Amino acid sequence: MILQGVLSDLPGPRRGTVDLGLCIVDNGRMMTDERSLREPTEAGAPRVLADEELDRIAAIAASVSGADAGVVALETPAGYALPGLYGLRESLATTREVTVEAAMTDAVVRTAAPQVVNDAEADENLARRGWAQYWGFRSYAGVPVRDVHGHVVGALSIMSREPRDFDNTTVARLTELAAVCSARVVAREILERLSTAERSASTVDRINRVLLTFSEGLGATATAQDVARVVTELASAQLDTAYSAVVVQVDGRFDAVEGSHLPEDLPMEYSELQPAADHPGPHSVADGQARFYPTRAELVQEYPHLSGHTSANVDGEVYLPFRVERADDAPLDGWLWLGWSDEHVTTPQTQRMKRAVTTYVARALERAELLAARAAVAYTLQSALLTKLPEVPGLELAARYIPASRGEQAGGDWYDAIHVHGATTLIIGDVVGHNIAAAAQMGNLRSMLRGFVADALEAPSRLLNRLDDANLRLSTRTMATAAVAQVTPPFVEGGPARVVWSSAGHLSPVVVGPEGDVKVLDGRSDLMLGVAPGATRADHEHVLEHGATMLLFTDGLVERRGRPMASSLLQLAEILSDLAQAPLEHLVADMVERMGAASERDDVAVLAVRLV
């Protein structure tokens, strides 16, 4: 059961109509929009239920006046409701409503004054004769009932089957009882106003919670696929949908970004549509108007040719168009489609809510487009800076760069290998940050260091000092860690190679022997780059045996939130020991995968050299 009516101060076809907050039922049926946003329906034929207090007043009025019946009649847009009655026939006691033409109350409401008919049969007024025939009474007395504003909204009436002389005393008693009726009307009206305000506030609060949930969920997305996934999850949880899709125009047709939540029986009827298709989706994009179909029948009524081409699992559905602006390309058009397995009735409030959700979807897609463009630029920049490894007799080289799993897919990690002046210089570095700016700063450091390596054969510590001096003098002050290792080929074939290395705040190289023994090279790490001029830097030496592999890497390979670095280094040692005999390319690829670097939020650079 629900409460429904029209308050006296609201516009309507008849002044003074009032809602008593009377309980009405609509054949036991309640239509719903979202699960959390229940909406009343005006469908069906509501039945007015009795008000016990007004029934009692009607009975008292009849009793004190010696009348056969009493009734409290209140004006409604359709006629008069009878929430209080006594002595009327069963049919009226059941329906509790009458038309304007059948109600003597209408004369009281129109004149705002008491009305008395002592004998309707003797009255020449045909309307009153019709009233007598309808009600089965001959005499009538009625006085006004007023609402909170003092407007006449109905009448308290008594009726007798025989002619009666209702005198002034009777009218005065009725007027006193009518005051009690008016007080009841005012009290119920105030309560209904409060109840309506509370329901309205509750509905607004629930809508705001739904919108906040979508805003937060979509705000955390980075790709179009993320957006489609979040829409599917939240539409089901918050809007009670059975199906949903984000549909965009790509390569001349409309396709779902992610089609797993389209109807199983006819998924292609909701995707893979041409812009000229006679279909509500493309039409909503063309005219910018959302389309709401409570039932499949209403959709087919507008699009008869779609009969048999809609899913048997979908009844109510909506199409909500959007446009995503793109800086360097044509706008991206599409729509948000939501489907329900049952009838889906919307209201102006919930329609506005769905349009707001669609706006959130469009902004999330716009952000995803921007991130994708930035990632492409960053990755192109990073890839251009990571040059091809040199071919050096007696050495085998392999490298990997793995972008962060989130963000712009590029950052400040880099590797480099240069064979010049009879030595192979290996470089690994990590600029603070994981974005285009970090990649650009990395490019500056990398270019300067390559120039110093090409200029002359110098110790790794000297190369790092020159790099840091230039970094600080040029006011770039890029903060970074780096390690430089020079490999000098063996003097005899099959002999060991000499490695000299230096670290500016970077992790030490790791060496794995051909038999699987793993060693982190000894030597302190000096001050990182970009902090202070004139830092003291040291060189360290290591003899690389034939068949051994030396690994340089950035911290993204081993650094995990909430996990000690020592545990990660131990895991790395176990993996390297297991892969010691693997081809170098396979060793690097398998090691990165087993360390789980591709799923982390930091980018990773790895450079490996093996003496062969």
C-alpha positions in Angstrom: 0.0 0.0 0.0 1.1 3.5 -0.7 0.1 7.1 0.2 -1.0 9.3 -2.7 -2.9 12.5 -3.3 -2.9 16.1 -4.2 -2.4 18.8 -1.6 -4.7 21.8 -1.5 -2.0 24.3 -2.4 -0.7 22.5 -5.4 -2.0 23.4 -8.9 -4.8 21.2 -10.2 -8.0 21.1 -12.2 -10.1 22.0 -9.1 -9.3 24.4 -6.3 -9.2 23.0 -2.8 -8.6 19.3 -3.5 -6.8 17.7 -0.5 -4.8 14.6 0.3 -5.6 13.1 3.6 -2.8 10.6 3.3 -5.5 8.0 2.8 -4.1 4.5 2.2 -4.9 3.2 -1.3 -3.9 0.0 -3.0 -3.3 -0.6 -6.7 -4.4 -4.2 -6.9 -1.4 -5.4 -4.8 1.1 -4.3 -7.5 4.1 -2.1 -6.9 6.2 -0.9 -9.9 9.9 -0.3 -9.2 12.7 1.6 -10.8 16.0 0.9 -9.1 16.0 -1.5 -6.1 16.8 1.3 -3.8 14.5 3.8 -5.4 11.0 2.5 -5.1 8.4 4.7 -7.0 4.6 4.7 -6.7 2.5 4.0 -9.8 -0.8 5.6 -10.8 -1.6 2.5 -12.9 -4.8 0.6 -12.1 -7.8 1.7 -10.1 -6.9 2.7 -6.5 -9.4 1.8 -3.8 -9.8 4.4 -1.0 -9.6 2.7 2.4 -11.6 3.7 5.5 -10.4 6.2 8.1 -11.7 4.9 11.4 -11.9 8.3 13.1 -13.8 9.8 10.2 -16.1 6.7 10.2 -16.8 7.4 13.9 -17.6 11.1 13.3 -20.0 10.1 10.5 -21.8 7.7 12.8 -22.0 10.3 15.6 -23.4 12.9 13.2 -26.1 10.5 12.1 -26.9 9.4 15.7 -27.2 12.9 17.3 -29.4 14.0 14.3 -31.6 11.0 14.2 -30.5 10.4 10.6 -30.2 7.1 8.8 -26.7 7.7 7.4 -23.7 10.0 7.8 -20.7 10.6 5.5 -17.5 12.5 5.3 -16.8 13.3 1.6 -13.5 14.9 0.5 -12.9 16.3 -2.9 -10.4 14.6 -5.2 -9.4 15.3 -8.8 -11.8 12.5 -9.9 -14.8 13.3 -7.7 -15.2 12.6 -4.0 -13.7 10.1 -1.7 -15.7 8.8 1.3 -13.1 8.0 4.0 -15.8 8.3 6.7 -19.3 6.8 6.4 -22.1 5.2 8.3 -25.3 3.6 7.1 -24.6 3.6 3.3 -25.2 0.6 1.0 -22.4 -2.0 0.8 -21.2 -1.0 -2.7 -20.4 2.5 -1.5 -18.8 1.2 1.6 -16.5 -0.9 -0.6 -15.5 1.6 -3.3 -15.7 4.7 -1.0 -15.7 7.1 -3.9 -18.4 8.8 -6.1 -18.5 11.2 -9.1 -19.1 14.9 -8.8 -22.6 14.4 -10.4 -23.6 11.9 -7.7 -22.5 14.0 -4.7 -24.6 16.6 -2.9 -21.3 17.5 -1.3 -20.4 19.4 -4.5 -23.0 22.1 -3.7 -21.4 22.6 -0.2 -17.9 22.9 -1.7 -19.1 25.3 -4.5 -20.9 27.6 -2.1 -18.7 27.1 1.0 -21.9 27.1 3.0 -24.3 24.6 4.6 -26.8 22.9 2.3 -30.2 21.5 3.5 -32.7 19.4 1.4 -35.8 18.4 3.4 -37.4 16.3 0.7 -35.6 15.7 -2.6 -38.6 14.0 -4.1 -40.6 17.3 -3.7 -37.7 19.4 -4.9 -38.0 20.7 -8.5 -34.2 20.6 -9.0 -33.6 17.6 -11.3 -30.0 17.3 -10.1 -31.3 16.7 -6.6 -33.9 14.2 -7.8 -31.0 12.4 -9.5 -29.1 12.4 -6.2 -32.0 10.9 -4.4 -32.4 8.1 -6.9 -28.7 7.3 -6.7 -28.3 7.4 -2.9 -31.7 6.1 -1.9 -32.3 9.0 0.5 -34.8 11.9 0.5 -33.4 14.4 2.9 -29.9 15.8 3.3 -27.9 18.3 5.4 -24.2 19.0 4.9 -21.7 21.5 6.2 -18.2 22.4 5.0 -15.0 20.7 6.0 -11.8 22.8 5.6 -8.1 22.2 5.1 -5.1 23.7 6.7 -5.5 26.9 4.6 -9.2 27.3 5.4 -10.3 26.2 1.9 -13.4 24.1 1.7 -12.4 20.6 0.6 -15.5 18.5 1.4 -18.5 18.1 3.7 -19.8 16.3 6.7 -23.3 15.2 5.7 -26.3 13.3 7.2 -29.1 11.7 5.1 -32.5 10.1 5.9 -34.7 7.9 3.8 -37.8 9.9 4.8 -38.4 13.6 4.5 -36.9 15.6 7.5 -36.9 19.1 8.7 -33.2 19.6 9.5 -33.4 22.8 11.6 -30.7 25.2 12.6 -29.9 23.2 15.8 -29.1 20.2 13.6 -26.9 22.3 11.3 -25.1 23.8 14.3 -24.3 20.3 15.7 -23.1 19.2 12.3 -20.9 22.4 12.1 -19.3 21.5 15.5 -18.6 17.9 14.3 -17.3 19.3 11.0 -14.7 21.3 13.0 -13.5 18.0 14.4 -13.4 16.6 10.8 -11.4 19.7 9.7 -8.9 19.2 12.6 -8.5 15.6 11.4 -8.0 16.7 7.9 -5.4 19.3 8.9 -3.6 16.8 11.1 -3.5 14.2 8.4 -2.5 16.9 5.8 0.4 18.1 8.0 1.5 14.5 8.6 1.4 13.8 4.9 3.4 16.9 4.1 6.0 15.7 6.6 5.9 12.2 5.2 6.2 13.5 1.6 9.2 15.7 2.5 10.8 12.8 4.3 10.3 10.5 1.4 11.6 13.1 -1.0 14.7 13.7 1.1 15.2 10.0 1.4 14.9 9.5 -2.4 17.4 12.4 -3.0 19.8 10.9 -0.5 19.6 7.5 -2.2 20.1 9.1 -5.6 23.1 11.0 -4.3 24.6 7.8 -2.9 24.2 6.1 -6.2 25.9 9.0 -8.1 28.7 9.1 -5.5 29.3 5.4 -6.0 29.5 5.8 -9.7 31.7 8.9 -9.4 34.2 7.2 -7.1 34.2 3.9 -9.1 34.7 5.6 -12.5 37.2 8.1 -11.1 39.6 5.2 -10.5 39.5 3.9 -14.1 42.4 4.4 -16.5 41.2 2.6 -19.7 38.0 2.2 -21.7 37.9 -1.4 -20.6 38.1 -0.3 -17.0 35.2 2.0 -17.6 33.1 -0.7 -19.1 33.9 -3.1 -16.3 33.0 -0.6 -13.5 29.8 0.3 -15.3 28.7 -3.3 -15.5 29.5 -3.9 -11.8 27.9 -0.8 -10.5 24.8 -0.8 -12.8 24.1 -4.3 -11.5 24.7 -3.4 -7.9 23.2 0.1 -7.8 20.5 0.1 -10.6 19.5 -3.6 -10.5 20.3 -4.1 -14.2 20.5 -7.5 -15.8 22.6 -6.3 -18.7 24.6 -3.3 -19.7 27.1 -2.0 -22.2 29.2 1.0 -23.0 28.9 1.4 -26.8 31.2 3.6 -28.9 31.7 4.4 -32.5 34.9 2.8 -33.8 35.9 2.4 -37.5 32.5 3.4 -38.8 30.2 1.3 -36.5 29.0 1.2 -33.0 30.6 -1.6 -30.9 30.4 -2.4 -27.2 33.7 -1.7 -25.5 33.3 -4.9 -23.6 30.6 -7.3 -24.7 30.5 -9.9 -21.9 27.4 -8.3 -20.3 25.2 -8.2 -23.4 22.2 -10.5 -23.6 23.4 -14.1 -24.3 20.7 -14.9 -26.9 21.1 -11.8 -29.2 24.2 -9.9 -28.3 24.7 -8.5 -31.8 21.3 -6.7 -31.7 22.9 -4.4 -29.1 26.3 -3.9 -30.7 28.0 -3.9 -34.1 25.4 -1.3 -35.4 25.9 1.0 -38.3 25.4 4.8 -37.7 22.5 4.7 -40.2 20.7 1.8 -38.5 17.0 2.3 -37.7 17.7 1.6 -34.0 17.2 3.5 -30.8 21.0 3.5 -30.1 22.2 5.3 -33.2 19.1 7.5 -33.1 19.9 8.6 -29.6 23.4 9.6 -30.7 22.0 11.4 -33.8 19.5 13.6 -31.9 21.2 13.6 -28.5 18.0 12.4 -26.7 17.9 9.6 -24.2 15.3 6.9 -24.8 13.5 5.1 -22.0 11.4 2.0 -22.7 9.7 0.5 -19.6 8.7 -2.6 -21.6 9.7 -4.5 -24.8 6.2 -3.8 -26.1 6.8 0.0 -26.0 10.1 -0.4 -27.8 8.6 -2.5 -30.5 5.7 0.0 -30.8 8.2 2.6 -31.8 10.4 0.3 -33.8 8.1 -2.5 -35.2 10.9 -4.0 -37.4 12.8 -4.9 -34.2 10.1 -7.4 -33.2 11.9 -10.7 -33.0 15.2 -8.9 -32.9 15.3 -8.1 -29.2 16.4 -10.4 -26.5 13.8 -12.5 -24.8 15.7 -11.8 -21.5 15.3 -8.0 -21.7 12.1 -6.2 -21.0 12.8 -2.6 -19.9 15.8 -0.8 -21.3 17.3 2.7 -21.7 19.7 4.3 -24.2 21.7 7.3 -22.9 23.8 9.0 -25.5 27.2 10.7 -24.8 30.0 12.5 -26.6 33.7 12.3 -25.7 35.7 15.3 -26.8 39.2 14.5 -28.1 41.9 17.1 -28.5 43.5 15.8 -31.7 40.7 13.7 -33.2 37.0 13.7 -34.0 34.7 13.4 -31.0 33.9 9.8 -29.8 30.1 9.2 -29.9 28.3 6.4 -28.2 25.7 5.5 -25.7 25.2 3.8 -22.3 22.8 0.9 -22.6 21.1 -0.5 -19.6 18.7 -3.5 -19.7 16.4 -5.1 -17.1 14.8 -8.5 -17.3 11.5 -7.1 -16.0 9.4 -4.0 -16.6 11.4 -0.9 -15.7 9.5 2.3 -14.8 11.5 5.5 -14.5 10.6 8.9 -13.1 11.9 12.4 -13.9 14.2 12.1 -10.9 15.7 8.7 -11.8 16.0 9.7 -15.5 18.1 12.7 -14.4 20.1 10.3 -12.3 20.8 8.0 -15.2 21.8 11.0 -17.4 24.2 12.1 -14.7 25.7 8.6 -14.6 26.2 8.8 -18.4 28.0 12.1 -18.0 30.4 10.4 -15.5 30.9 7.6 -18.1 31.7 10.1 -20.8 34.2 12.0 -18.5 35.9 8.7 -17.6 36.2 7.7 -21.2 37.6 11.2 -22.0 40.2 10.7 -19.3 41.0 7.2 -20.6 41.5 8.6 -24.1 43.9 11.3 -22.6 45.8 8.7 -20.6 46.1 6.5 -23.6 47.5 9.3 -25.7 50.0 10.3 -23.0 51.0 6.7 -22.6 51.6 6.4 -26.3 53.8 9.5 -26.4 55.7 8.4 -23.3 56.2 4.9 -24.5 57.4 6.2 -27.9 59.8 8.5 -26.2 61.0 5.7 -23.9 61.4 3.2 -26.7 63.3 5.7 -28.8 65.8 6.3 -26.0 66.3 2.5 -25.3 68.7 1.8 -28.2 69.6 -1.5 -29.7 72.3 -3.4 -27.8 75.7 -3.6 -29.4 77.2 -6.9 -30.7 80.4 -7.5 -28.8 82.6 -10.6 -29.5 82.9 -12.8 -26.3 79.9 -11.1 -24.7 76.2 -11.8 -24.9 73.8 -9.0 -23.9 70.1 -9.0 -23.2 67.7 -6.3 -21.7 64.1 -5.6 -20.8 62.1 -2.6 -20.0 58.7 -3.2 -18.3 56.5 -0.1 -17.9 54.5 0.4 -14.7 51.1 -1.5 -14.7 49.3 1.8 -14.2 49.8 5.4 -15.2 51.4 6.6 -18.4 53.3 3.3 -19.2 56.7 5.0 -19.1 59.0 6.4 -16.5 62.5 7.3 -15.5 64.1 3.8 -15.7 66.6 3.2 -18.4 69.5 0.9 -19.5 72.2 1.4 -22.0 75.2 -0.4 -23.4 78.1 1.2 -25.4 81.1 -0.6 -26.9 83.8 1.9 -27.5 87.6 2.4 -26.7 88.0 -1.4 -26.3 85.5 -1.7 -23.4 81.8 -2.3 -23.0 80.2 0.2 -20.7 76.9 -1.0 -19.1 74.6 1.6 -17.6 71.4 1.2 -15.5 69.5 4.2 -14.0 66.3 5.3 -12.4 65.0 8.9 -12.4 62.5 9.7 -9.6 59.0 9.6 -11.1 56.9 7.4 -13.4 55.6 9.7 -16.1 56.5 11.7 -19.2 58.4 14.2 -17.2 60.6 11.5 -15.7 61.1 10.0 -19.1 62.2 13.3 -20.5 64.6 13.9 -17.6 66.0 10.4 -18.1 66.6 11.2 -21.7 68.7 14.2 -20.7 70.9 12.2 -18.3 71.2 9.3 -20.7 72.3 11.6 -23.6 74.9 13.3 -21.5 76.3 10.1 -20.1 76.5 8.5 -23.6 78.5 11.6 -24.7 81.0 11.2 -21.8 81.4 7.5 -22.5 82.1 8.2 -26.2 84.5 11.0 -25.4 87.2 9.0 -23.6 87.8 5.8 -21.6 87.3 6.9 -18.0 86.5 5.0 -14.8 82.9 4.5 -14.0 83.2 6.8 -10.9 84.6 9.6 -13.1 81.8 9.2 -15.6 79.2 9.5 -12.8 81.0 12.6 -11.3 81.0 14.3 -14.7 77.3 13.4 -15.2 76.3 14.8 -11.8 78.4 17.9 -12.3 76.7 18.6 -15.6 73.3 17.8 -14.1 73.8 20.3 -11.3 75.5 23.0 -13.4 72.7 23.0 -16.1 70.2 23.6 -13.3 68.2 20.5 -14.2 68.9 19.0 -10.8 67.4 15.7 -11.8 67.4 13.3 -8.9 68.3 9.8 -10.0 70.2 6.6 -9.1 72.6 5.0 -11.5 75.2 2.3 -11.8 78.0 2.1 -14.5 80.0 -1.0 -15.1 82.9 -1.4 -17.6 83.7 -4.9 -18.9 87.1 -5.4 -20.3 87.5 -8.5 -22.5 89.7 -11.4 -21.2 93.3 -11.4 -22.3 93.1 -15.1 -23.2 90.3 -17.0 -24.9 88.0 -18.6 -22.3 89.6 -16.6 -19.5 87.8 -14.2 -17.1 86.8 -10.6 -17.8 87.5 -7.6 -15.6 84.6 -5.6 -14.4 84.9 -2.2 -12.8 81.7 -0.6 -11.5 80.5 2.3 -9.5 77.1 3.1 -8.0 75.3 6.4 -7.4 72.7 5.3 -4.9 71.8 2.3 -7.0 71.4 -1.4 -6.2 74.6 -3.4 -6.6 75.0 -5.8 -9.6 74.2 -9.5 -9.1 76.3 -12.3 -10.6 75.2 -15.8 -11.2 77.8 -18.4 -12.0 77.3 -21.2 -14.6 76.7 -23.7 -11.8 74.0 -21.6 -10.2 75.9 -19.8 -7.4 74.6 -16.3 -6.9 76.5 -13.3 -5.5 75.6 -9.6 -4.9 78.8 -7.7 -5.7 80.5 -6.1 -2.7 81.0 -2.4 -2.7 79.3 0.7 -1.2 76.7 2.7 -3.0 77.6 6.4 -3.1 75.4 9.5 -3.1 72.6 9.6 -5.7 72.7 12.1 -8.6 71.2 15.6 -8.3 71.7 16.0 -4.5 75.1 17.9 -3.9 78.1 18.7 -6.0 81.5 17.2 -5.5 80.3 13.9 -4.1 83.0 11.3 -3.5 82.6 8.2 -5.6 84.4 4.9 -5.6 85.1 2.2 -8.1 84.8 -1.5 -7.3 86.3 -4.5 -9.2 85.0 -8.0 -9.9 86.4 -10.9 -12.0 83.6 -12.3 -14.3 84.3 -16.0 -14.9 83.6 -17.6 -18.3 79.9 -18.6 -18.5 78.9 -16.3 -15.6 76.1 -13.7 -16.0 76.1 -10.2 -14.4 72.7 -8.6 -13.9 72.0 -4.8 -13.5 68.5 -3.8 -12.6 66.3 -1.0 -11.2 64.5 -1.3 -7.9 61.1 -2.1 -9.5 62.3 -5.6 -10.0 62.7 -6.3 -6.3 60.9 -3.6 -4.3 57.5 -4.6 -3.0 55.2 -2.7 -0.7 55.1 -4.3 2.8 57.9 -6.8 2.0 61.6 -6.5 3.1 64.1 -5.9 0.3 66.1 -8.8 1.7 63.3 -11.2 1.0 62.9 -10.0 -2.6 66.7 -10.3 -3.2 66.6 -13.9 -1.8 63.7 -14.7 -4.2 65.8 -13.2 -7.0 68.8 -15.3 -6.1 66.7 -18.5 -6.1 65.2 -17.7 -9.5 68.7 -16.9 -11.0 70.2 -20.0 -9.6 67.4 -22.0 -11.2 67.9 -20.2 -14.6 71.7 -20.2 -14.6 72.0 -22.5 -17.6 69.1 -20.9 -19.6 69.9 -18.9 -22.7 70.4 -15.3 -21.7 67.2 -14.0 -23.4 65.2 -16.7 -21.7 66.9 -16.0 -18.4 65.9 -12.4 -18.4 62.3 -12.9 -19.7 61.6 -15.8 -17.2 63.2 -13.9 -14.3 61.1 -10.8 -14.9 57.9 -12.9 -15.1 58.6 -15.0 -12.0 59.4 -11.9 -10.0 56.0 -10.5 -11.0 57.5 -7.2 -12.2 54.9 -6.7 -14.9 52.1 -6.4 -12.4 53.7 -3.8 -10.2 53.2 0.0 -10.1 56.9 0.8 -10.7 58.6 0.5 -14.1 61.6 -1.9 -14.4 64.8 -1.9 -16.4 67.0 -5.0 -16.6 70.4 -5.4 -18.4 72.3 -8.6 -18.4 75.8 -9.6 -19.8 77.2 -13.1 -20.0 80.8 -13.9 -20.8 80.8 -16.6 -23.5 
